[in-house]
Amino acid sequence: FFEWVQPLLRTVLRAQPNVAHRALVQLQERSLLRSIITQNIDNLHGAAGSDPVYELHGRLRTATCTHCFKKYAADALLKTFMQTGDIPLCDCTDRAVIKPDVILFGEQIPVQQVYNARRAIMKADVLLVAGSSLQVAPANHLPQLASDYGTRIIIVNKEPTPADRLADVILRGDVTEILPGLIECVDSHL
C-alpha cells in the first residue's frame, strides 16, 4: 500500500473540494440530493460538506493496525510517512503496520457502506452519476439496481459508460462545468 500511495500522497493531502463537490452540497442543501456514493478515498465530498457520504473503497482519513485493529486518525501518520518514508507502526506488542482504511484490489470492501449505498439507490427517485467511468465494482452495478427499481438515471461524464444504455439523460463534459450549470438551472426554476 505505502509503495503504491507514496507518489499520490502529496497531491491527495493537498487536494481541496472543487466546484463540482460544492455543487453536490448545494443540491443536498436544496433537498434535491439525499446522499453521495463515491469510489474516491480522498474525503473531498465530506470536506465540502456533503452528508451522508458512502465510501465504497474506504477512506484515507482513518487507519487501522493490521494486528490488533486499533484505529488511528491517518492525517498525521501519512504526513510523517510522506516526510520520512517510515511506514507507521502500531504501539501494540507486534509493532504491526498501520494501514489506511483504503480498499485495495483483492481486499474486502466495506460491506456496511455498500449496504447503505444500495439502500439509498432503492429509495431514490433519480440517480445522478457524476464523473465515473463505471468500470469498477461495486459502483458499476448501481445503475442497474436503480434501473431495476424504476429510478431515473442521469449520467454526467466526459466519455461513454457501460450504463449509458440505462440513462434517461446523458450529459457529456467535465463535472466541474456541468454540475455548477445544473445548480444555475435548478435555481432559475425554483
N, C-alpha and C positions, 0 to 999 in steps of 0.2 A: 504494500500500500504506500509506504513512505517514498519508495523509489518512483512510483507512478505519480504521486501527488506533488513531489518537490518542484517540478517545473511550473506547475499550475498555481501553487500556493500563494505566491506573492500577488498574482492577479486576483485570485479569489478573495484574499483577505482585504484587498484594497477596493474591491467592487462595491458599488453603491446602486441602489434601485434606480432604474431608468424611467422614462415617461410611460412605457408600457406597464411596468409594475404599478406605477401611480394611477394609471387609468383603470386597472383592475380594482384597486382600492376604491376609486370613485364609483365604479359600478356596484361594489359592495355597499358603499355608503348610501346609494340610491335604492338599495334593496333589489337590485337587478341581477346580482350575482351572490350566491349563497356561500360558496366555498371555492378554494383553489386546490387543484390536484396537480402536483408537479413532480417531474423527474429530476429537477435541479437539486443540488446538495448545498447550495450557497446561502440559503436563508434570505435571499433578497426579497421574496414575497413577504415574509414576516417583518423584515426591516422596513419595508414600505408601509406596513400597517394592515396587511391582509390577515383575516382570521375568520374561520379556521383555514389552515393550510395542511393538506395531506401530502406528506413527502414520501413518495413511493420508493425512492432509492436512498433513503436515510438523510443524514444531515452532518455537516461539518462542525456544527457548534457544540456538539457533545461527543464524548469519547468514553470508551469502556475498557477496563483491564481484561485482557484475554484469558486471565486465570481466575481471579476472584470476582470479576464482573462489577467492581467498584466503578461508579460513574464519575466523570470529570467534566468540567467546562473545558472545551477544546481550545479556545482562543489563545490563552497563554501558552499552552503546550505546543501549539502549531507555530506560534511566533518564535518560541525558543528553538524549535526544530529548524525553522527557516534560517535563524541566525547562526546556529551552531552545527546543524546537521545531526545532532544527537537525538536518537529515537527516544520518545518519552517512555519511562518505565514506572510501573506502579510501586508503591511503598509496601506491597504485600510481601510475604515470605519468599515467593518465587521471583520477585522483581520482574514480573512479566511485562510485555509490551502493552502500552495503552493505545488502542486503535480508535480513530474517529469512527463515529457511527454511520459510516457510509457503506453502502452495499456494493460489493464488487461482483463481477461475473462469477457465478457458481455459489454465491452465498445466499442464505435465506433472506427473502425480502421481509420487511416489517408487516406482518400479517394484519395487525390492527389498522395500520394506515391503508392497506388495500381494502380491507373490510369497510372502513369509513368512506373511502372513495367510491366504492361500488354502491354503498347505501345512498350517498349523495347523488350519484348518477340515476339511481332508480326513482328518486324523488323529484328530479329536475324536470322543468318544462323545456329548457333549452340547454344544450351542451355547447359551450364555446371552447374550441380547441385553438390555442394561440401559440404559434411558433414551435410546433412539434412535427417532426417528420413521421411520427407514429411508427417507428421501426423497432422499438424495444418494448418487450413485455414488462410489466403487465399493462402499461398505459395504452399500448396499441390495441388492446381488447376492449377498452372502454367505449369507443364509438359504437361498436357492435352491440354492446349491452344497452347503450342509450337507444339505439335504433330498435332493439327488441322490445323496449318499453314505450315506444312511440314518441320518444323525445326528439324534438327538432335539433338539428346539428348545424353549427356554423363553424367553418374551418378558416382560420387566418394563417397563412403560411406562404413563404416565398415559392416553394416548389410543390408539386403534386404529392399527395399522400395516399397510402393504400385505402384510407377511409373516405376519400373524395366521393366515391360512389354512394355513400350513405348520407352525404351532406345535403341539407336544404339550401345552404348558402355557402359559397366559397369566395373568399377574398384573398387575392394573390398580392403579396407585398410584405414589407417589413412591419412587424408588430409595433415598432416604435413610431410608425407613421399611421397605421390603420387604427390601433386602439384609441389613441387620443382623438382621432377623427370620429370614432364611434361615440365618444363622450359628447363631442360637439353636436352630433346628430341627435343623440338622446336628449340633450339639454334643449335643443331647438323644438322638440316635440313635447316637452313637459309643460 
